[in-house]
Amino acid sequence: MKRAVVIGGGIAGCSTAHALAKRGIQVTLFERHATLGNEASGNPCAMLYPRLSGNNDLSEFALAGYLYSLSLFKSLHFETTEFNNCGMLQLGFNAREMARIQKVAASYTDTNILRYTSQQEACQLAGMKIQYDALYFPNAGWIKPTSLYPQITQHKNISVKTLTSANKILKINDIFHIYDSENRCIEAEIVVIANANHAKDFQQSVHIATQAVRGQISLLDATPLSQNLNTIVCSDGYLSPVVDGQHSLGATYSIENTALTINAEDHLTNFHTLHLISEQLHQDLLQKESEHTTVGRVALRCTTPDYFPLLGQLLDVEALQSTPPRPNADTGTLPWQAGLYINAAHGSKGFTSAPLCAELLAALICNEPLPISETLAAQLNPNRFILREMGLKRLAKTIAISS
Ligand SMILES: Cc1cc2nc3c(=O)[nH]c(=O)nc-3n(C[C@H](O)[C@H](O)[C@H](O)COP(=O)(O)OP(=O)(O)OC[C@H]3O[C@@H](n4cnc5c(N)ncnc54)[C@H](O)[C@@H]3O)c2cc1C
């Protein structure tokens, strides 16, 4: 039986462990904290919806990921208090967003995926006064990460090692030796780096193009009026229906400030989002809020310049740079780090992109048909930025997802 070590116990690592284990691979999952899903993947509830902009690769990927996550989570038979397809409204709250939702509505004809709704219908669907026409995703919803991780990692082929930080990866005679901070070593034929912004800590992946983006959500206590909210509603952020007595409202974006402390300014940014979602709810929830301390949660997203995640086998960048390939080289001749993969940089949509990426990675490793087109899969190639930097733009564009 093949062995794999997956580094990082967020949604990317847990879903990778799940996808590999169900194919008979023996997985050891390393997580440095005491529990899974402690960092970006640790919000009280995660929204599941795609942000589409028309017919382009990013939208195709977002939609494929969304549909895959929905089908995976449905197959796990959660209670509706853990995973809920409450639907989602994306509001045309300004001229640009109105143009976008109209364009998207015209591009997709399957009303099980999305449809345009008038302001009047949006009010009925939301159970609340909404000021704008909207794009309605009837199957969108939210999931509680604390319910998800035990479900997807409970498998006879998965051994979860919490409080275990992977410090070093060495390859000796085709076998990886993964050392933790206590210098204990685990051997495996496959390693998947899934530790988001810390993927750069390894010598083998130090070159990847990622950027930490701070985000904060505000958690607002429900009121009798806000209990009526039936759907997720989005303006430039999202508001969830009541989950365990609270609404999740978010999230902010900051590159400059990456401090992991909650700040009042970000709550104000979130309240502005709420104001655009529903003036009625804004007044109602904030009236209650003034009597309480506003609580929230802050974490760092891991992003790339082109918004696609990093998924696939890594190249040996030193070897690549010392002997640059011809622009039309056969990708099989490139210096691949055989068996070393990455599943990271899921930006602000990890719950709809990481499970599909995990499935794609497992299909690649096991030589199965890919769950998305090869062209789309190649967009995720983790080596694309270094190839572009070396002036190998054509190779970066056409490179197969792995050797
Ligand atoms: C405020 C906020 C709100 C968001 N809301 C949503 C939402 O509603 N819906 C949605 O889809 N997405 C949302 N996102 C984005 C989503 O949370 C991320 O895309 C996703 O969590 C990324 O998952 P990950 O597993 O790649 O990274 P992480 O969750 O950061 O996981 C990486 C893990 O690796 C571990 N680790 C690091 N180094 C090591 C090491 N050396 N050894 C062992 N373990 C290590 C870390 O402890 C961590 O647990 C939000 C993000 C933020 C910040």
Ligand as a Chemical Component Dictionary entry (heavy atoms), coordinates in Angstrom:
data_LIG
# 
_chem_comp.id                   LIG 
_chem_comp.type                 NON-POLYMER 
_chem_comp.pdbx_formal_charge   0 
_chem_comp.three_letter_code    LIG 
# 
loop_
_chem_comp_atom.comp_id 
_chem_comp_atom.atom_id 
_chem_comp_atom.alt_atom_id 
_chem_comp_atom.type_symbol 
_chem_comp_atom.charge 
_chem_comp_atom.model_Cartn_x 
_chem_comp_atom.model_Cartn_y 
_chem_comp_atom.model_Cartn_z 
_chem_comp_atom.pdbx_ordinal 
LIG C1  C1  C 0 -12.311 35.764 7.558  1  
LIG C2  C2  C 0 -12.391 34.705 6.499  2  
LIG C3  C3  C 0 -13.627 34.288 6.053  3  
LIG C4  C4  C 0 -13.725 33.293 5.064  4  
LIG N1  N1  N 0 -14.944 32.842 4.663  5  
LIG C5  C5  C 0 -15.020 31.836 3.769  6  
LIG C6  C6  C 0 -16.269 31.286 3.382  7  
LIG O1  O1  O 0 -17.316 31.683 3.891  8  
LIG N2  N2  N 0 -16.283 30.282 2.457  9  
LIG C7  C7  C 0 -15.122 29.794 1.886  10 
LIG O2  O2  O 0 -15.174 28.882 1.049  11 
LIG N3  N3  N 0 -13.922 30.290 2.260  12 
LIG C8  C8  C 0 -13.851 31.278 3.168  13 
LIG N4  N4  N 0 -12.647 31.788 3.526  14 
LIG C9  C9  C 0 -11.442 31.231 2.875  15 
LIG C10 C10 C 0 -11.119 29.874 3.469  16 
LIG O3  O3  O 0 -11.207 29.958 4.849  17 
LIG C11 C11 C 0 -9.725  29.421 3.005  18 
LIG O4  O4  O 0 -9.673  29.428 1.594  19 
LIG C12 C12 C 0 -9.418  28.005 3.483  20 
LIG O5  O5  O 0 -9.689  27.877 4.850  21 
LIG C13 C13 C 0 -7.970  27.637 3.193  22 
LIG O6  O6  O 0 -7.766  26.345 3.671  23 
LIG P1  P1  P 0 -6.324  25.713 3.769  24 
LIG O7  O7  O 0 -6.494  24.347 4.301  25 
LIG O8  O8  O 0 -5.623  25.891 2.474  26 
LIG O9  O9  O 0 -5.531  26.645 4.783  27 
LIG P2  P2  P 0 -5.602  26.726 6.404  28 
LIG O10 O10 O 0 -6.978  26.586 6.891  29 
LIG O11 O11 O 0 -4.851  27.947 6.790  30 
LIG O12 O12 O 0 -4.845  25.426 6.855  31 
LIG C14 C14 C 0 -3.458  25.282 6.854  32 
LIG C15 C15 C 0 -3.141  24.407 8.054  33 
LIG O13 O13 O 0 -1.764  24.040 8.019  34 
LIG C16 C16 C 0 -1.290  24.008 9.359  35 
LIG N5  N5  N 0 0.163   24.099 9.297  36 
LIG C17 C17 C 0 0.931   25.146 8.921  37 
LIG N6  N6  N 0 2.224   24.795 8.887  38 
LIG C18 C18 C 0 2.275   23.508 9.308  39 
LIG C19 C19 C 0 3.341   22.587 9.479  40 
LIG N7  N7  N 0 4.606   22.923 9.197  41 
LIG N8  N8  N 0 3.055   21.335 9.917  42 
LIG C20 C20 C 0 1.772   20.975 10.193 43 
LIG N9  N9  N 0 0.726   21.806 10.022 44 
LIG C21 C21 C 0 0.978   23.053 9.579  45 
LIG C22 C22 C 0 -1.976  25.187 9.993  46 
LIG O14 O14 O 0 -1.980  25.072 11.403 47 
LIG C23 C23 C 0 -3.371  25.123 9.380  48 
LIG O15 O15 O 0 -4.261  24.361 10.154 49 
LIG C24 C24 C 0 -12.528 32.753 4.527  50 
LIG C25 C25 C 0 -11.278 33.176 4.982  51 
LIG C26 C26 C 0 -11.198 34.150 5.974  52 
LIG C27 C27 C 0 -9.842  34.551 6.475  53 
# 
loop_
_chem_comp_bond.comp_id 
_chem_comp_bond.atom_id_1 
_chem_comp_bond.atom_id_2 
_chem_comp_bond.value_order 
_chem_comp_bond.pdbx_ordinal 
LIG C1  C2  SING 1  
LIG C2  C3  SING 2  
LIG C2  C26 DOUB 3  
LIG C3  C4  DOUB 4  
LIG C4  N1  SING 5  
LIG C4  C24 SING 6  
LIG N1  C5  DOUB 7  
LIG C5  C6  SING 8  
LIG C5  C8  SING 9  
LIG C6  O1  DOUB 10 
LIG C6  N2  SING 11 
LIG N2  C7  SING 12 
LIG C7  O2  DOUB 13 
LIG C7  N3  SING 14 
LIG N3  C8  DOUB 15 
LIG C8  N4  SING 16 
LIG N4  C9  SING 17 
LIG N4  C24 SING 18 
LIG C9  C10 SING 19 
LIG C10 O3  SING 20 
LIG C10 C11 SING 21 
LIG C11 O4  SING 22 
LIG C11 C12 SING 23 
LIG C12 O5  SING 24 
LIG C12 C13 SING 25 
LIG C13 O6  SING 26 
LIG O6  P1  SING 27 
LIG P1  O7  DOUB 28 
LIG P1  O8  SING 29 
LIG P1  O9  SING 30 
LIG O9  P2  SING 31 
LIG P2  O10 DOUB 32 
LIG P2  O11 SING 33 
LIG P2  O12 SING 34 
LIG O12 C14 SING 35 
LIG C14 C15 SING 36 
LIG C15 O13 SING 37 
LIG C15 C23 SING 38 
LIG O13 C16 SING 39 
LIG C16 N5  SING 40 
LIG C16 C22 SING 41 
LIG N5  C17 SING 42 
LIG N5  C21 SING 43 
LIG C17 N6  DOUB 44 
LIG N6  C18 SING 45 
LIG C18 C19 SING 46 
LIG C18 C21 DOUB 47 
LIG C19 N7  SING 48 
LIG C19 N8  DOUB 49 
LIG N8  C20 SING 50 
LIG C20 N9  DOUB 51 
LIG N9  C21 SING 52 
LIG C22 O14 SING 53 
LIG C22 C23 SING 54 
LIG C23 O15 SING 55 
LIG C24 C25 DOUB 56 
LIG C25 C26 SING 57 
LIG C26 C27 SING 58 
# 
